[in-house]
Amino acid sequence: MLTTIGSAIGLFAATNIDDIVVLTVLFLASRRGQLRPWQIVVGQYLGFITLVVISVVAALGLTIIPDEWVGFLGLIPLGIGIWALVRGLRRNGDDDDKIAAVGLWGVAGITIANGADNISLYTPIFRTSSPGDVTIMIVVFLILVAVWCAAGRLIGTHKAVTETLERVEHWLVPVVFIGLGLFILVESGVIIRLIEALA
């Protein structure tokens, strides 16, 4: 059991380290009151649970989302980032409600898009593990989501961090989301497949 717990902790940390950056940015933006902390936490849980369910279903031999389509999830953070950037430019840097459109479902979508690669790692592990071990891993994952959210909130609301990032905050949210979306699209090979299809 301890071995399974240790493996689950290592697997979660390795596949979700980038979530700390996203959560930090979201909690930083939540200081203005448009995106509430509970929306970030619940959205993160909804997104992560969706990833786990897809992995379990795939481990049972079923496919919900074809592999070649998974990369298109990168359009979610890319779209949110572009929308936030355009809105910020129109308001000349006044970003008081820019993040409001993200909301609970936006956070869930970003979590799913950012964690789409988790499915390829969780699925074979779930497939080769006993049901008891899979249950333990999922419980550990869900506990660690809370730890990740707490870490993101601690960093994103820390006085030194907020003072340092205050001058670039209105650019930080869109840049992080656009970068994340582009990374997912490129890393998944979606852009290459689109270019090949058009050629």
Accessible surface in RSA format (square Angstrom, percent):
REM  Atomic radii and reference values for relative SASA: ProtOr
REM  Chains: A
REM  Algorithm: Lee & Richards
REM  Probe-radius: 1.40
REM  Slices: 20
REM RES _ NUM      All-atoms   Total-Side   Main-Chain    Non-polar    All polar
REM                ABS   REL    ABS   REL    ABS   REL    ABS   REL    ABS   REL
RES MET A   1   155.39  80.5 111.96  74.1  43.43 103.4  80.15  68.1  75.24  99.7
RES LEU A   2   151.76  84.5 142.17 101.7   9.59  24.1 142.47 100.1   9.30  25.0
RES THR A   3   111.62  79.4 101.62 103.0  10.00  23.8  73.56  98.8  38.06  57.5
RES THR A   4    19.18  13.6  15.23  15.4   3.95   9.4   6.72   9.0  12.46  18.8
RES ILE A   5    46.56  26.5  46.56  34.7   0.00   0.0  46.56  33.5   0.00   0.0
RES GLY A   6    40.19  49.6   0.00   N/A  40.19  49.6  30.56  83.9   9.64  21.6
RES SER A   7    64.98  54.9  49.13  65.6  15.85  36.5  37.20  79.2  27.78  38.9
RES ALA A   8     0.05   0.0   0.00   0.0   0.05   0.1   0.05   0.1   0.00   0.0
RES ILE A   9    80.21  45.6  80.19  59.7   0.02   0.1  80.19  57.7   0.02   0.1
RES GLY A  10    39.97  49.3   0.00   N/A  39.97  49.3  35.26  96.8   4.71  10.5
RES LEU A  11    27.31  15.2  21.25  15.2   6.07  15.3  25.36  17.8   1.96   5.3
RES PHE A  12     2.40   1.2   2.40   1.5   0.00   0.0   2.40   1.5   0.00   0.0
RES ALA A  13    35.90  33.0  34.20  52.8   1.70   3.9  34.48  48.6   1.43   3.8
RES ALA A  14    77.30  71.1  45.27  69.9  32.03  72.9  56.36  79.4  20.95  55.5
RES THR A  15    13.49   9.6   2.17   2.2  11.33  27.0   7.37   9.9   6.12   9.3
RES ASN A  16     2.61   1.8   2.34   2.3   0.27   0.7   0.32   0.8   2.29   2.2
RES ILE A  17   112.37  63.9 109.97  81.9   2.40   5.8 109.97  79.2   2.40   6.5
RES ASP A  18    57.90  40.6  53.62  53.4   4.28  10.1  36.23  85.3  21.67  21.6
RES ASP A  19     8.05   5.6   8.05   8.0   0.00   0.0   0.99   2.3   7.06   7.0
RES ILE A  20    32.92  18.7  32.92  24.5   0.00   0.0  32.92  23.7   0.00   0.0
RES VAL A  21    84.94  55.9  82.06  74.3   2.88   6.9  84.91  73.8   0.03   0.1
RES VAL A  22    10.20   6.7  10.20   9.2   0.00   0.0  10.20   8.9   0.00   0.0
RES LEU A  23     1.20   0.7   1.20   0.9   0.00   0.0   1.20   0.8   0.00   0.0
RES THR A  24    15.50  11.0  15.50  15.7   0.00   0.0  14.32  19.2   1.18   1.8
RES VAL A  25     4.83   3.2   4.79   4.3   0.04   0.1   4.83   4.2   0.00   0.0
RES LEU A  26     1.02   0.6   1.02   0.7   0.00   0.0   1.02   0.7   0.00   0.0
RES PHE A  27     0.74   0.4   0.74   0.5   0.00   0.0   0.74   0.4   0.00   0.0
RES LEU A  28     0.17   0.1   0.17   0.1   0.00   0.0   0.17   0.1   0.00   0.0
RES ALA A  29     5.83   5.4   4.65   7.2   1.18   2.7   5.27   7.4   0.56   1.5
RES SER A  30     9.97   8.4   3.03   4.0   6.94  16.0   0.00   0.0   9.97  14.0
RES ARG A  31    93.14  39.1  54.16  27.6  38.98  92.8  32.00  43.7  61.14  37.1
RES ARG A  32   105.39  44.3  75.58  38.5  29.81  71.0  24.24  33.1  81.15  49.2
RES GLY A  33    40.45  49.9   0.00   N/A  40.45  49.9  29.90  82.1  10.55  23.6
RES GLN A  34    76.65  42.9  59.06  43.2  17.58  41.9   1.90   4.0  74.75  56.7
RES LEU A  35     0.16   0.1   0.16   0.1   0.00   0.0   0.16   0.1   0.00   0.0
RES ARG A  36   132.98  55.8 132.43  67.5   0.56   1.3  19.18  26.2 113.80  69.0
RES PRO A  37    41.32  30.1  41.18  37.5   0.14   0.5  41.32  34.1   0.00   0.0
RES TRP A  38   138.53  55.6 131.86  63.8   6.67  15.7 127.43  67.9  11.10  18.0
RES GLN A  39    34.64  19.4  34.64  25.3   0.00   0.0   0.00   0.0  34.64  26.3
RES ILE A  40     0.00   0.0   0.00   0.0   0.00   0.0   0.00   0.0   0.00   0.0
RES VAL A  41    49.93  32.9  49.93  45.2   0.00   0.0  49.93  43.4   0.00   0.0
RES VAL A  42    60.03  39.5  58.80  53.2   1.23   3.0  60.03  52.2   0.00   0.0
RES GLY A  43     0.00   0.0   0.00   N/A   0.00   0.0   0.00   0.0   0.00   0.0
RES GLN A  44     6.86   3.8   6.86   5.0   0.00   0.0   0.00   0.0   6.86   5.2
RES TYR A  45    55.06  25.7  55.06  31.3   0.00   0.0  43.44  32.6  11.62  14.3
RES LEU A  46    62.20  34.6  60.72  43.4   1.48   3.7  61.05  42.9   1.15   3.1
RES GLY A  47     0.00   0.0   0.00   N/A   0.00   0.0   0.00   0.0   0.00   0.0
RES PHE A  48     1.08   0.5   1.08   0.7   0.00   0.0   1.08   0.7   0.00   0.0
RES ILE A  49    74.76  42.5  74.57  55.6   0.20   0.5  74.76  53.8   0.00   0.0
RES THR A  50    51.15  36.4  47.53  48.2   3.62   8.6  30.00  40.3  21.15  32.0
RES LEU A  51     1.07   0.6   1.07   0.8   0.00   0.0   1.07   0.8   0.00   0.0
RES VAL A  52     7.99   5.3   7.99   7.2   0.00   0.0   7.99   6.9   0.00   0.0
RES VAL A  53    75.85  49.9  74.40  67.4   1.45   3.5  75.85  65.9   0.00   0.0
RES ILE A  54    17.17   9.8  16.92  12.6   0.25   0.6  16.92  12.2   0.25   0.7
RES SER A  55     0.00   0.0   0.00   0.0   0.00   0.0   0.00   0.0   0.00   0.0
RES VAL A  56    44.48  29.3  44.43  40.2   0.05   0.1  44.48  38.7   0.00   0.0
RES VAL A  57    32.44  21.3  32.44  29.4   0.00   0.0  32.44  28.2   0.00   0.0
RES ALA A  58    19.66  18.1  18.36  28.3   1.30   3.0  18.45  26.0   1.21   3.2
RES ALA A  59    13.47  12.4   4.22   6.5   9.25  21.0   4.22   5.9   9.25  24.5
RES LEU A  60   135.27  75.3 103.01  73.7  32.26  81.1 108.00  75.8  27.27  73.4
RES GLY A  61    57.09  70.4   0.00   N/A  57.09  70.4  27.19  74.6  29.90  67.0
RES LEU A  62   113.16  63.0 109.32  78.2   3.84   9.7 111.69  78.4   1.47   4.0
RES THR A  63   101.85  72.4  68.43  69.4  33.43  79.7  37.52  50.4  64.33  97.2
RES ILE A  64    97.31  55.4  67.49  50.3  29.81  71.9  72.47  52.2  24.84  67.4
RES ILE A  65    47.80  27.2  39.85  29.7   7.95  19.2  40.44  29.1   7.36  20.0
RES PRO A  66    41.53  30.3  38.93  35.5   2.60   9.4  41.53  34.3   0.00   0.0
RES ASP A  67   125.77  88.1 110.31 109.8  15.47  36.6  35.58  83.7  90.20  90.0
RES GLU A  68    88.47  50.8  83.76  63.4   4.70  11.2  34.43  66.6  54.04  44.1
RES TRP A  69   152.05  61.0 148.26  71.8   3.79   8.9 128.13  68.3  23.92  38.8
RES VAL A  70    25.86  17.0  25.86  23.4   0.00   0.0  25.86  22.5   0.00   0.0
RES GLY A  71     0.86   1.1   0.00   N/A   0.86   1.1   0.40   1.1   0.46   1.0
RES PHE A  72    79.21  39.6  74.38  46.1   4.83  12.6  74.76  45.3   4.45  12.7
RES LEU A  73    35.45  19.7  34.19  24.5   1.26   3.2  35.45  24.9   0.00   0.0
RES GLY A  74     0.00   0.0   0.00   N/A   0.00   0.0   0.00   0.0   0.00   0.0
RES LEU A  75    92.15  51.3  85.23  61.0   6.92  17.4  85.49  60.0   6.66  17.9
RES ILE A  76    62.69  35.7  54.88  40.9   7.80  18.8  61.57  44.3   1.11   3.0
RES PRO A  77     0.00   0.0   0.00   0.0   0.00   0.0   0.00   0.0   0.00   0.0
RES LEU A  78    24.99  13.9  24.99  17.9   0.00   0.0  24.99  17.6   0.00   0.0
RES GLY A  79    36.76  45.3   0.00   N/A  36.76  45.3  31.96  87.7   4.80  10.8
RES ILE A  80    31.45  17.9  28.21  21.0   3.24   7.8  30.71  22.1   0.74   2.0
RES GLY A  81     0.00   0.0   0.00   N/A   0.00   0.0   0.00   0.0   0.00   0.0
RES ILE A  82    81.66  46.5  81.66  60.8   0.00   0.0  81.66  58.8   0.00   0.0
RES TRP A  83   102.72  41.2  96.85  46.9   5.87  13.8  73.00  38.9  29.72  48.2
RES ALA A  84     0.96   0.9   0.96   1.5   0.00   0.0   0.96   1.3   0.00   0.0
RES LEU A  85    48.31  26.9  47.81  34.2   0.51   1.3  48.12  33.8   0.19   0.5
RES VAL A  86    62.37  41.0  61.98  56.1   0.39   0.9  62.37  54.2   0.00   0.0
RES ARG A  87    75.20  31.6  73.66  37.5   1.54   3.7  10.61  14.5  64.59  39.1
RES GLY A  88     6.11   7.5   0.00   N/A   6.11   7.5   5.79  15.9   0.32   0.7
RES LEU A  89    98.43  54.8  85.89  61.4  12.54  31.5  87.43  61.4  10.99  29.6
RES ARG A  90   194.88  81.8 162.19  82.7  32.69  77.8  59.17  80.9 135.71  82.2
RES ARG A  91    93.79  39.4  78.23  39.9  15.56  37.0  22.63  30.9  71.16  43.1
RES ASN A  92   139.15  96.0 104.37 100.9  34.79  83.8  34.96  84.1 104.20 100.7
RES GLY A  93    30.13  37.2   0.00   N/A  30.13  37.2  15.04  41.3  15.09  33.8
RES ASP A  94    67.57  47.3  59.19  58.9   8.38  19.8  29.26  68.9  38.32  38.2
RES ASP A  95    14.91  10.4  10.90  10.8   4.01   9.5   0.18   0.4  14.72  14.7
RES ASP A  96    69.55  48.7  69.04  68.7   0.51   1.2  22.50  53.0  47.05  46.9
RES ASP A  97    34.76  24.3  33.08  32.9   1.68   4.0  14.57  34.3  20.19  20.1
RES LYS A  98     6.04   2.9   5.37   3.3   0.67   1.6   3.66   3.3   2.38   2.5
RES ILE A  99     7.19   4.1   7.13   5.3   0.06   0.1   7.13   5.1   0.06   0.2
RES ALA A 100    41.94  38.6  26.16  40.4  15.78  35.9  26.26  37.0  15.68  41.5
RES ALA A 101    68.42  62.9  30.05  46.4  38.37  87.3  42.50  59.8  25.92  68.7
RES VAL A 102     4.94   3.3   1.55   1.4   3.40   8.2   1.77   1.5   3.17   8.6
RES GLY A 103    13.22  16.3   0.00   N/A  13.22  16.3  13.22  36.3   0.00   0.0
RES LEU A 104    33.25  18.5  30.24  21.6   3.01   7.6  30.24  21.2   3.01   8.1
RES TRP A 105   183.67  73.7 174.86  84.6   8.80  20.7 151.82  80.9  31.85  51.7
RES GLY A 106    13.07  16.1   0.00   N/A  13.07  16.1  10.87  29.8   2.20   4.9
RES VAL A 107     0.66   0.4   0.66   0.6   0.00   0.0   0.66   0.6   0.00   0.0
RES ALA A 108     5.41   5.0   5.41   8.4   0.00   0.0   5.41   7.6   0.00   0.0
RES GLY A 109    10.35  12.8   0.00   N/A  10.35  12.8   9.99  27.4   0.37   0.8
RES ILE A 110     2.57   1.5   2.57   1.9   0.00   0.0   2.57   1.8   0.00   0.0
RES THR A 111     5.14   3.7   2.77   2.8   2.37   5.7   2.83   3.8   2.31   3.5
RES ILE A 112    31.32  17.8  31.32  23.3   0.00   0.0  31.32  22.6   0.00   0.0
RES ALA A 113     1.08   1.0   0.00   0.0   1.08   2.5   0.00   0.0   1.08   2.9
RES ASN A 114    10.05   6.9   2.78   2.7   7.27  17.5   0.30   0.7   9.75   9.4
RES GLY A 115     4.06   5.0   0.00   N/A   4.06   5.0   3.84  10.5   0.22   0.5
RES ALA A 116     7.43   6.8   4.61   7.1   2.82   6.4   4.61   6.5   2.82   7.5
RES ASP A 117    88.20  61.8  78.77  78.4   9.43  22.3  45.61 107.4  42.59  42.5
RES ASN A 118     0.04   0.0   0.00   0.0   0.04   0.1   0.04   0.1   0.00   0.0
RES ILE A 119    22.37  12.7  22.37  16.7   0.00   0.0  22.37  16.1   0.00   0.0
RES SER A 120    77.63  65.6  57.65  76.9  19.98  46.0  53.08 113.0  24.56  34.4
RES LEU A 121    83.68  46.6  82.96  59.3   0.72   1.8  83.20  58.4   0.47   1.3
RES TYR A 122     0.00   0.0   0.00   0.0   0.00   0.0   0.00   0.0   0.00   0.0
RES THR A 123    16.50  11.7  16.50  16.7   0.00   0.0  16.39  22.0   0.11   0.2
RES PRO A 124    64.14  46.7  60.95  55.6   3.19  11.6  63.61  52.5   0.53   3.3
RES ILE A 125    59.98  34.1  58.90  43.9   1.09   2.6  59.98  43.2   0.00   0.0
RES PHE A 126     9.77   4.9   2.22   1.4   7.56  19.7   2.22   1.3   7.56  21.6
RES ARG A 127   136.48  57.3 109.37  55.8  27.11  64.5  49.46  67.6  87.02  52.7
RES THR A 128   118.03  83.9  79.01  80.1  39.02  93.0  71.87  96.5  46.17  69.8
RES SER A 129    31.90  27.0  13.59  18.1  18.31  42.2   7.42  15.8  24.48  34.3
RES SER A 130    57.89  48.9  45.95  61.3  11.94  27.5  44.79  95.4  13.10  18.3
RES PRO A 131   114.41  83.4 107.40  97.9   7.02  25.5 113.18  93.4   1.23   7.7
RES GLY A 132    43.19  53.3   0.00   N/A  43.19  53.3  37.84 103.9   5.35  12.0
RES ASP A 133    49.60  34.7  49.44  49.2   0.16   0.4   1.70   4.0  47.90  47.8
RES VAL A 134    19.14  12.6  19.14  17.3   0.00   0.0  19.14  16.6   0.00   0.0
RES THR A 135    81.04  57.6  79.01  80.1   2.03   4.8  56.41  75.8  24.63  37.2
RES ILE A 136    41.00  23.3  38.84  28.9   2.16   5.2  41.00  29.5   0.00   0.0
RES MET A 137     8.22   4.3   8.22   5.4   0.00   0.0   4.10   3.5   4.12   5.5
RES ILE A 138    39.20  22.3  39.20  29.2   0.00   0.0  39.20  28.2   0.00   0.0
RES VAL A 139    76.36  50.2  75.87  68.7   0.49   1.2  76.26  66.3   0.10   0.3
RES VAL A 140    15.04   9.9  14.68  13.3   0.36   0.9  15.04  13.1   0.00   0.0
RES PHE A 141     0.00   0.0   0.00   0.0   0.00   0.0   0.00   0.0   0.00   0.0
RES LEU A 142    53.55  29.8  52.48  37.5   1.07   2.7  52.98  37.2   0.57   1.5
RES ILE A 143   104.34  59.4  99.56  74.2   4.78  11.5 103.78  74.7   0.55   1.5
RES LEU A 144    23.28  13.0  23.28  16.7   0.00   0.0  23.28  16.3   0.00   0.0
RES VAL A 145     0.61   0.4   0.36   0.3   0.24   0.6   0.61   0.5   0.00   0.0
RES ALA A 146    46.53  42.8  41.22  63.6   5.31  12.1  42.77  60.2   3.76   9.9
RES VAL A 147    74.27  48.9  70.26  63.6   4.01   9.7  73.75  64.1   0.52   1.4
RES TRP A 148    31.00  12.4  31.00  15.0   0.00   0.0  31.00  16.5   0.00   0.0
RES CYS A 149     5.68   4.3   5.09   5.7   0.59   1.4   5.42  13.7   0.25   0.3
RES ALA A 150    63.30  58.2  50.32  77.7  12.98  29.5  59.54  83.9   3.76   9.9
RES ALA A 151    31.33  28.8  26.87  41.5   4.46  10.1  30.82  43.4   0.51   1.3
RES GLY A 152     0.00   0.0   0.00   N/A   0.00   0.0   0.00   0.0   0.00   0.0
RES ARG A 153   117.64  49.4 117.64  60.0   0.00   0.0  27.28  37.3  90.36  54.8
RES LEU A 154   123.24  68.6 118.61  84.9   4.63  11.6 122.54  86.1   0.70   1.9
RES ILE A 155    67.97  38.7  65.93  49.1   2.05   4.9  67.97  48.9   0.00   0.0
RES GLY A 156     0.00   0.0   0.00   N/A   0.00   0.0   0.00   0.0   0.00   0.0
RES THR A 157    58.68  41.7  37.52  38.0  21.15  50.4  24.15  32.4  34.53  52.2
RES HIS A 158    91.64  50.1  85.16  59.2   6.49  16.6  59.19  61.0  32.45  37.8
RES LYS A 159   149.96  73.2 142.76  87.6   7.20  17.1  88.40  79.6  61.55  65.6
RES ALA A 160    56.36  51.8  49.26  76.0   7.11  16.2  54.55  76.8   1.82   4.8
RES VAL A 161    39.55  26.0  35.81  32.4   3.74   9.0  39.55  34.4   0.00   0.0
RES THR A 162    12.59   9.0  12.56  12.7   0.03   0.1   2.25   3.0  10.35  15.6
RES GLU A 163    97.51  56.0  85.73  64.9  11.78  28.1  37.20  71.9  60.31  49.2
RES THR A 164    86.73  61.7  76.41  77.5  10.32  24.6  55.72  74.8  31.01  46.9
RES LEU A 165    43.01  24.0  43.01  30.8   0.00   0.0  43.01  30.2   0.00   0.0
RES GLU A 166    95.96  55.1  85.19  64.4  10.77  25.6  20.67  40.0  75.29  61.5
RES ARG A 167   185.95  78.1 166.46  84.9  19.49  46.4  82.10 112.2 103.85  62.9
RES VAL A 168    70.69  46.5  70.69  64.0   0.00   0.0  70.69  61.4   0.00   0.0
RES GLU A 169     3.38   1.9   3.24   2.4   0.14   0.3   1.87   3.6   1.51   1.2
RES HIS A 170    47.29  25.8  45.40  31.6   1.89   4.8  26.10  26.9  21.18  24.7
RES TRP A 171   103.34  41.5 103.34  50.0   0.00   0.0  88.03  46.9  15.30  24.8
RES LEU A 172    39.71  22.1  37.16  26.6   2.54   6.4  39.67  27.9   0.04   0.1
RES VAL A 173     5.56   3.7   5.56   5.0   0.00   0.0   5.56   4.8   0.00   0.0
RES PRO A 174     0.17   0.1   0.17   0.2   0.00   0.0   0.17   0.1   0.00   0.0
RES VAL A 175    88.26  58.1  84.64  76.6   3.61   8.7  86.11  74.8   2.15   5.8
RES VAL A 176    28.12  18.5  20.26  18.3   7.87  19.0  26.10  22.7   2.02   5.5
RES PHE A 177     0.00   0.0   0.00   0.0   0.00   0.0   0.00   0.0   0.00   0.0
RES ILE A 178    32.69  18.6  32.69  24.4   0.00   0.0  32.69  23.5   0.00   0.0
RES GLY A 179    37.04  45.7   0.00   N/A  37.04  45.7  32.00  87.8   5.04  11.3
RES LEU A 180    20.34  11.3  14.37  10.3   5.97  15.0  18.49  13.0   1.85   5.0
RES GLY A 181     0.00   0.0   0.00   N/A   0.00   0.0   0.00   0.0   0.00   0.0
RES LEU A 182    81.36  45.3  81.19  58.1   0.17   0.4  81.36  57.1   0.00   0.0
RES PHE A 183   121.80  60.9 115.55  71.6   6.25  16.3 121.23  73.5   0.56   1.6
RES ILE A 184    16.60   9.4  13.84  10.3   2.76   6.6  16.26  11.7   0.34   0.9
RES LEU A 185    11.48   6.4  11.48   8.2   0.00   0.0  11.48   8.1   0.00   0.0
RES VAL A 186    89.06  58.6  81.38  73.7   7.67  18.5  82.67  71.8   6.38  17.3
RES GLU A 187   125.62  72.1  98.26  74.3  27.36  65.1  31.34  60.6  94.28  77.0
RES SER A 188    44.09  37.3  16.05  21.4  28.04  64.6  27.84  59.3  16.25  22.8
RES GLY A 189    15.76  19.4   0.00   N/A  15.76  19.4  15.41  42.3   0.35   0.8
RES VAL A 190     1.69   1.1   1.22   1.1   0.48   1.2   1.55   1.3   0.15   0.4
RES ILE A 191    57.60  32.8  57.59  42.9   0.01   0.0  57.60  41.5   0.00   0.0
RES ILE A 192   102.97  58.6 102.49  76.4   0.48   1.2 102.97  74.1   0.00   0.0
RES ARG A 193    94.10  39.5  89.29  45.5   4.82  11.5  59.23  81.0  34.87  21.1
RES LEU A 194    83.97  46.8  83.78  59.9   0.19   0.5  83.97  59.0   0.00   0.0
RES ILE A 195   107.35  61.1 105.35  78.5   2.00   4.8 106.44  76.7   0.91   2.5
RES GLU A 196   116.61  66.9  98.78  74.7  17.83  42.4  42.66  82.5  73.94  60.4
RES ALA A 197    83.26  76.5  43.94  67.8  39.31  89.4  56.22  79.2  27.04  71.6
RES LEU A 198   157.49  87.7 124.49  89.1  33.00  83.0 127.38  89.5  30.11  81.0
RES ALA A 199   114.63 105.4  46.77  72.2  67.86 154.4  84.97 119.7  29.65  78.6
END  Absolute sums over single chains surface
CHAIN  1 A    10187.5       8625.7       1561.8       7295.5       2892.0
END  Absolute sums over all chains
TOTAL         10187.5       8625.7       1561.8       7295.5       2892.0
